[in-house]
Amino acid sequence: MWFYETGIGVFWIRFDPRDMRGFVLGIGEEVLGSYYSPEAAVDDVYMQKSGFPEWDDNPDAVRPPDLSGWVRRDCADWKNAPG
């Protein structure tokens, strides 16, 4: 599971619980989309096509170009996630 803290909330990427081969992108409690890889989810955040208007329409957003800009945590640490 990966986290990216922003001024508007914390994006997260985790395994899709319905299909452990896929990934889910979300922010806070909101699920934004399903992806075939965490990198594909990062691309949508970077390109500001996440489906979260507060992010996608923010010209001042600091956008991580790849997973190295995200914090990786074990799924068991979900309760200790940022935000």
TIMI-2910 file (N, C-alpha, C, CB; in pm, 1 decimal, decimal comma, always signed):
<rs>
+----------+----------+----------+----------+----------+----------+----------+----------+----------+----------+----------+----------+------+
!      n_x !      n_y !      n_z !     ca_x !     ca_y !     ca_z !      c_x !      c_y !      c_z !     cb_x !     cb_y !     cb_z ! resn !
+----------+----------+----------+----------+----------+----------+----------+----------+----------+----------+----------+----------+------+
!    +84,8 !   -115,8 !     +0,0 !     +0,0 !     +0,0 !     +0,0 !    +89,7 !   +122,5 !     +0,0 !    -96,6 !     -0,4 !   +121,0 !  Met !
!    +47,6 !   +223,0 !    -78,1 !   +126,5 !   +346,2 !    -90,6 !    +40,1 !   +465,7 !    -53,7 !   +182,8 !   +362,2 !   -234,7 !  Trp !
!   +104,4 !   +569,7 !     +1,4 !    +36,4 !   +692,1 !    +41,8 !   +109,7 !   +813,3 !    -14,2 !    +26,6 !   +701,2 !   +195,3 !  Phe !
!    +31,1 !   +915,4 !    -51,3 !    +88,9 !  +1042,2 !    -93,7 !     +9,7 !  +1154,2 !    -26,0 !    +86,9 !  +1057,0 !   -250,6 !  Tyr !
!    +74,6 !  +1225,1 !    +68,0 !    +10,1 !  +1332,6 !   +141,9 !     +9,4 !  +1461,6 !    +60,7 !    +80,3 !  +1354,7 !   +275,8 !  Glu !
!   -106,8 !  +1524,8 !    +54,8 !   -121,4 !  +1653,1 !    -13,5 !   -193,0 !  +1749,6 !    +80,2 !   -199,5 !  +1637,2 !   -148,3 !  Thr !
!   -203,0 !  +1874,1 !    +40,9 !   -274,9 !  +1972,2 !   +120,2 !   -425,6 !  +1950,5 !   +122,0 !   -245,3 !  +2108,5 !    +69,0 !  Gly !
!   -476,1 !  +1868,3 !    +30,6 !   -620,7 !  +1843,9 !    +25,2 !   -660,4 !  +1706,4 !    +78,8 !   -669,5 !  +1857,9 !   -117,1 !  Ile !
!   -563,1 !  +1624,6 !   +111,3 !   -591,4 !  +1491,1 !   +162,7 !   -480,5 !  +1394,1 !   +127,8 !   -723,7 !  +1440,2 !   +108,6 !  Gly !
!   -499,9 !  +1270,2 !   +167,0 !   -399,5 !  +1165,9 !   +145,1 !   -450,5 !  +1068,2 !    +39,3 !   -366,8 !  +1091,0 !   +278,0 !  Val !
!   -379,2 !  +1065,4 !    -72,8 !   -407,1 !   +963,9 !   -174,6 !   -351,3 !   +831,4 !   -125,5 !   -345,6 !  +1003,1 !   -313,5 !  Phe !
!   -413,4 !   +722,7 !   -164,0 !   -362,9 !   +589,5 !   -131,4 !   -385,6 !   +495,7 !   -250,6 !   -432,4 !   +533,7 !     -3,3 !  Trp !
!   -298,8 !   +396,8 !   -258,0 !   -309,2 !   +290,0 !   -357,7 !   -295,0 !   +159,1 !   -281,1 !   -199,2 !   +303,7 !   -472,5 !  Ile !
!   -386,0 !    +66,9 !   -305,3 !   -378,6 !    -63,5 !   -238,8 !   -426,7 !   -171,5 !   -333,9 !   -462,6 !    -64,6 !   -108,5 !  Arg !
!   -403,0 !   -296,2 !   -294,1 !   -456,1 !   -406,9 !   -371,9 !   -607,7 !   -397,2 !   -373,9 !   -410,0 !   -543,0 !   -314,2 !  Phe !
!   -667,8 !   -432,1 !   -485,9 !   -812,6 !   -435,7 !   -497,2 !   -862,4 !   -556,9 !   -419,1 !   -858,2 !   -441,4 !   -647,1 !  Asp !
!   -944,5 !   -536,3 !   -315,6 !   -990,3 !   -650,1 !   -235,1 !  -1077,6 !   -747,8 !   -312,9 !  -1066,6 !   -600,2 !   -115,6 !  Pro !
!  -1134,3 !   -703,6 !   -426,1 !  -1218,1 !   -791,7 !   -507,3 !  -1134,5 !   -874,7 !   -603,7 !  -1321,1 !   -710,3 !   -584,9 !  Arg !
!  -1015,0 !   -825,1 !   -634,7 !   -928,5 !   -891,3 !   -732,2 !   -784,6 !   -861,3 !   -693,2 !   -959,3 !   -843,8 !   -879,3 !  Asp !
!   -720,6 !   -950,2 !   -623,6 !   -587,5 !   -924,4 !   -568,0 !   -481,0 !   -905,8 !   -676,3 !   -547,1 !  -1038,2 !   -476,4 !  Met !
!   -517,7 !   -909,2 !   -803,7 !   -422,1 !   -881,3 !   -911,0 !   -427,6 !   -734,9 !   -952,9 !   -449,5 !   -971,3 !  -1031,7 !  Arg !
!   -529,3 !   -662,8 !   -908,6 !   -545,9 !   -523,0 !   -945,9 !   -520,0 !   -430,9 !   -828,3 !   -685,1 !   -499,2 !  -1000,7 !  Gly !
!   -531,4 !   -300,9 !   -852,8 !   -505,9 !   -199,2 !   -752,2 !   -617,9 !    -96,8 !   -754,0 !   -369,7 !   -131,4 !   -775,7 !  Phe !
!   -635,8 !    -29,8 !   -640,9 !   -738,2 !    +72,7 !   -626,0 !   -670,9 !   +201,2 !   -580,5 !   -848,7 !    +28,4 !   -525,2 !  Val !
!   -712,4 !   +313,7 !   -640,4 !   -666,9 !   +446,6 !   -600,2 !   -779,6 !   +513,8 !   -524,7 !   -622,8 !   +532,1 !   -723,4 !  Leu !
!   -744,7 !   +583,1 !   -416,9 !   -845,2 !   +657,9 !   -342,9 !   -782,9 !   +776,4 !   -272,6 !   -915,6 !   +568,2 !   -242,1 !  Gly !
!   -868,9 !   +856,7 !   -212,3 !   -825,6 !   +967,0 !   -127,1 !   -922,2 !   +971,9 !     -9,5 !   -822,0 !  +1104,7 !   -205,7 !  Ile !
!   -867,9 !   +977,5 !   +110,2 !   -953,3 !   +970,9 !   +228,4 !  -1033,3 !   +842,7 !   +226,2 !  -1046,9 !  +1092,7 !   +236,1 !  Gly !
!  -1164,3 !   +855,4 !   +235,2 !  -1253,9 !   +739,0 !   +232,2 !  -1309,1 !   +711,2 !    +92,7 !  -1369,0 !   +759,8 !   +328,9 !  Glu !
!  -1271,9 !   +792,8 !     -4,9 !  -1329,6 !   +783,8 !   -139,4 !  -1242,9 !   +701,3 !   -234,9 !  -1349,5 !   +923,3 !   -196,4 !  Glu !
!  -1302,8 !   +601,3 !   -297,4 !  -1236,0 !   +522,4 !   -400,5 !  -1250,2 !   +596,8 !   -533,1 !  -1295,9 !   +377,3 !   -409,8 !  Val !
!  -1137,6 !   +614,5 !   -602,8 !  -1138,1 !   +691,1 !   -727,5 !  -1132,3 !   +604,6 !   -852,8 !  -1022,8 !   +786,0 !   -728,2 !  Leu !
!  -1071,1 !   +487,5 !   -844,8 !  -1062,8 !   +404,1 !   -963,9 !   -983,5 !   +277,8 !   -942,8 !  -1003,2 !   +481,1 !  -1075,4 !  Gly !
!   -995,1 !   +186,6 !  -1039,0 !   -922,8 !    +59,1 !  -1038,4 !   -815,9 !    +61,4 !  -1147,4 !  -1020,6 !    -60,8 !  -1059,6 !  Ser !
!   -703,6 !     -5,3 !  -1120,7 !   -588,4 !     -1,5 !  -1210,5 !   -522,0 !   -138,2 !  -1216,7 !   -487,2 !   +105,1 !  -1164,8 !  Tyr !
!   -449,3 !   -162,1 !  -1325,0 !   -375,9 !   -287,7 !  -1341,3 !   -242,3 !   -285,3 !  -1268,9 !   -353,8 !   -316,6 !  -1488,6 !  Tyr !
!   -193,6 !   -164,8 !  -1232,1 !    -66,5 !   -153,2 !  -1159,9 !    -68,1 !    -27,6 !  -1075,0 !    +53,6 !   -151,0 !  -1258,0 !  Ser !
!    +13,1 !    -22,4 !   -969,0 !    +21,1 !   +101,4 !   -890,7 !    +78,5 !   +216,6 !   -973,3 !   +106,8 !    +79,4 !   -765,5 !  Pro !
!   +166,5 !   +185,5 !  -1066,5 !   +224,6 !   +289,4 !  -1152,3 !   +118,4 !   +357,6 !  -1238,2 !   +332,9 !   +229,5 !  -1242,0 !  Glu !
!    +20,0 !   +281,2 !  -1283,3 !    -89,0 !   +339,0 !  -1362,7 !   -171,4 !   +435,7 !  -1277,6 !   -179,6 !   +227,4 !  -1420,1 !  Ala !
!   -192,7 !   +401,7 !  -1151,2 !   -264,5 !   +491,2 !  -1060,6 !   -183,9 !   +619,1 !  -1036,5 !   -293,9 !   +420,4 !   -926,7 !  Ala !
!    -53,1 !   +604,3 !  -1016,1 !    +35,0 !   +720,3 !   -996,5 !    +29,9 !   +811,1 !  -1119,0 !   +180,9 !   +674,7 !   -969,3 !  Val !
!    +26,3 !   +753,2 !  -1236,8 !    +17,6 !   +832,8 !  -1359,9 !   -106,2 !   +921,7 !  -1359,7 !    +15,9 !   +741,2 !  -1482,8 !  Asp !
!   -220,3 !   +867,7 !  -1316,4 !   -341,7 !   +948,8 !  -1313,4 !   -331,3 !  +1061,7 !  -1211,5 !   -462,3 !   +861,6 !  -1281,9 !  Asp !
!   -266,5 !  +1036,2 !  -1098,2 !   -245,7 !  +1142,7 !  -1000,0 !   -150,8 !  +1246,9 !  -1058,6 !   -189,2 !  +1085,6 !   -866,3 !  Val !
!    -41,7 !  +1201,1 !  -1118,0 !    +56,3 !  +1292,4 !  -1176,7 !     -3,9 !  +1376,3 !  -1289,8 !   +176,0 !  +1213,9 !  -1228,7 !  Tyr !
!    -82,8 !  +1314,2 !  -1374,6 !   -143,1 !  +1383,8 !  -1488,3 !   -269,2 !  +1462,6 !  -1448,5 !   -177,6 !  +1283,3 !  -1597,9 !  Met !
!   -302,6 !  +1458,5 !  -1320,3 !   -421,2 !  +1523,8 !  -1265,3 !   -547,1 !  +1477,6 !  -1338,1 !   -407,6 !  +1676,5 !  -1274,6 !  Gln !
!   -556,3 !  +1345,6 !  -1349,4 !   -673,7 !  +1279,7 !  -1406,4 !   -722,1 !  +1171,4 !  -1309,6 !   -641,1 !  +1218,7 !  -1546,6 !  Lys !
!   -716,1 !  +1204,8 !  -1180,5 !   -749,1 !  +1109,1 !  -1075,2 !   -899,2 !  +1088,7 !  -1057,1 !   -689,2 !  +1154,4 !   -945,4 !  Ser !
!   -978,2 !  +1184,5 !  -1103,3 !  -1121,3 !  +1179,0 !  -1077,4 !  -1159,7 !  +1253,7 !   -950,6 !  -1166,6 !  +1035,6 !  -1067,7 !  Gly !
!  -1063,3 !  +1321,0 !   -888,2 !  -1088,1 !  +1401,4 !   -768,4 !  -1068,5 !  +1547,8 !   -806,7 !   -992,7 !  +1359,8 !   -649,2 !  Phe !
!  -1178,9 !  +1621,2 !   -830,7 !  -1169,8 !  +1756,5 !   -887,1 !  -1080,9 !  +1852,8 !   -809,4 !  -1305,6 !  +1814,6 !   -896,0 !  Pro !
!  -1082,3 !  +1844,8 !   -676,1 !   -999,3 !  +1936,4 !   -596,6 !   -851,6 !  +1921,6 !   -630,6 !  -1020,7 !  +1911,7 !   -447,1 !  Glu !
!   -811,5 !  +1802,2 !   -671,0 !   -673,7 !  +1776,1 !   -711,9 !   -654,6 !  +1806,1 !   -860,1 !   -635,4 !  +1630,5 !   -682,0 !  Trp !
!   -741,0 !  +1748,3 !   -939,9 !   -726,0 !  +1755,4 !  -1085,2 !   -730,4 !  +1899,0 !  -1138,1 !   -834,4 !  +1673,5 !  -1151,8 !  Asp !
!   -803,9 !  +1985,8 !  -1070,7 !   -819,6 !  +2124,7 !  -1115,5 !   -726,6 !  +2221,8 !  -1044,1 !   -961,9 !  +2168,9 !  -1095,6 !  Asp !
!   -632,1 !  +2170,3 !   -965,2 !   -542,6 !  +2255,6 !   -886,9 !   -411,3 !  +2278,3 !   -962,8 !   -514,7 !  +2192,4 !   -748,0 !  Asn !
!   -390,2 !  +2397,1 !  -1017,8 !   -267,8 !  +2422,2 !  -1095,1 !   -140,8 !  +2426,7 !  -1009,1 !   -281,6 !  +2552,7 !  -1170,2 !  Pro !
!   -157,0 !  +2441,1 !   -877,1 !    -41,4 !  +2449,3 !   -788,0 !     -6,0 !  +2316,0 !   -722,7 !    -67,2 !  +2551,6 !   -681,4 !  Asp !
!    -73,3 !  +2209,2 !   -762,0 !    -49,1 !  +2078,1 !   -700,5 !    +94,3 !  +2032,3 !   -725,9 !   -148,7 !  +1973,4 !   -755,0 !  Ala !
!   +158,3 !  +1982,2 !   -620,5 !   +291,0 !  +1922,3 !   -633,8 !   +268,1 !  +1775,2 !   -664,8 !   +379,3 !  +1941,9 !   -502,8 !  Val !
!   +303,5 !  +1735,3 !   -786,5 !   +266,7 !  +1603,3 !   -837,5 !   +386,5 !  +1508,2 !   -838,6 !   +208,4 !  +1615,6 !   -978,5 !  Arg !
!   +372,7 !  +1392,0 !   -776,2 !   +481,3 !  +1293,6 !   -776,8 !   +489,3 !  +1223,7 !   -912,7 !   +461,0 !  +1189,6 !   -664,0 !  Pro !
!   +605,0 !  +1223,6 !   -978,2 !   +613,9 !  +1162,4 !  -1111,1 !   +612,1 !  +1009,9 !  -1111,2 !   +737,9 !  +1208,8 !  -1178,0 !  Pro !
!   +645,1 !   +948,9 !   -996,2 !   +646,7 !   +802,5 !   -990,3 !   +629,2 !   +756,5 !   -846,0 !   +778,5 !   +746,3 !  -1049,7 !  Asp !
!   +629,8 !   +626,2 !   -824,4 !   +607,9 !   +570,1 !   -690,3 !   +714,5 !   +610,3 !   -589,1 !   +602,3 !   +420,4 !   -698,5 !  Leu !
!   +830,5 !   +654,9 !   -634,2 !   +935,0 !   +693,4 !   -539,2 !   +893,1 !   +814,6 !   -456,0 !  +1065,4 !   +723,5 !   -613,4 !  Ser !
!   +794,2 !   +890,4 !   -502,5 !   +742,9 !  +1004,2 !   -427,0 !   +632,5 !   +967,3 !   -328,9 !   +692,2 !  +1108,1 !   -521,4 !  Gly !
!   +596,9 !   +840,7 !   -323,3 !   +492,9 !   +790,4 !   -234,5 !   +557,7 !   +713,4 !   -120,1 !   +392,6 !   +700,4 !   -311,6 !  Trp !
!   +487,9 !   +704,5 !     -6,7 !   +534,7 !   +628,2 !   +109,1 !   +471,5 !   +490,3 !   +102,4 !   +499,4 !   +700,2 !   +244,2 !  Val !
!   +555,5 !   +386,6 !   +113,7 !   +503,0 !   +249,8 !   +111,3 !   +489,3 !   +198,9 !   +254,0 !   +595,1 !   +155,8 !    +28,0 !  Arg !
!   +374,5 !   +138,6 !   +281,0 !   +348,7 !    +78,2 !   +411,4 !   +283,7 !    -56,5 !   +390,2 !   +259,4 !   +169,2 !   +499,6 !  Arg !
!   +302,2 !   -143,7 !   +484,7 !   +236,5 !   -273,3 !   +483,2 !    +86,2 !   -252,1 !   +500,1 !   +293,0 !   -366,2 !   +594,7 !  Asp !
!     +5,4 !   -333,0 !   +436,7 !   -140,8 !   -319,5 !   +445,9 !   -188,8 !   -331,1 !   +589,4 !   -209,9 !   -425,3 !   +359,8 !  Cys !
!   -115,8 !   -401,1 !   +673,0 !   -154,2 !   -415,0 !   +813,8 !   -146,5 !   -280,3 !   +886,0 !    -63,8 !   -518,3 !   +884,3 !  Ala !
!    -73,6 !   -183,6 !   +828,4 !    -59,4 !    -51,4 !   +889,0 !   -166,0 !    +47,2 !   +842,9 !    +76,8 !     +4,2 !   +858,0 !  Asp !
!   -271,4 !     -1,7 !   +774,4 !   -377,8 !    +85,0 !   +721,3 !   -430,9 !   +179,9 !   +829,7 !   -493,7 !     -0,6 !   +664,4 !  Trp !
!   -448,3 !   +129,8 !   +952,0 !   -503,0 !   +212,9 !  +1060,2 !   -404,7 !   +323,1 !  +1100,5 !   -537,3 !   +125,7 !  +1182,6 !  Lys !
!   -276,9 !   +304,9 !  +1071,9 !   -175,2 !   +403,2 !  +1107,9 !   -136,0 !   +490,9 !   +988,1 !    -51,8 !   +332,5 !  +1163,5 !  Asn !
!   -221,0 !   +493,2 !   +888,3 !   -190,6 !   +569,8 !   +767,5 !   -192,4 !   +719,8 !   +797,1 !   -291,2 !   +536,2 !   +655,5 !  Ala !
!   -119,6 !   +796,3 !   +717,6 !   -123,4 !   +942,1 !   +733,9 !   -264,0 !   +995,4 !   +711,4 !    -25,3 !  +1010,0 !   +637,0 !  Pro !
!   -288,8 !  +1114,4 !   +764,0 !   -416,3 !  +1181,1 !   +740,8 !   -521,4 !  +1131,7 !   +831,3 !   -460,5 !  +1164,4 !   +601,1 !  Gly !
+----------+----------+----------+----------+----------+----------+----------+----------+----------+----------+----------+----------+------+
</rs>
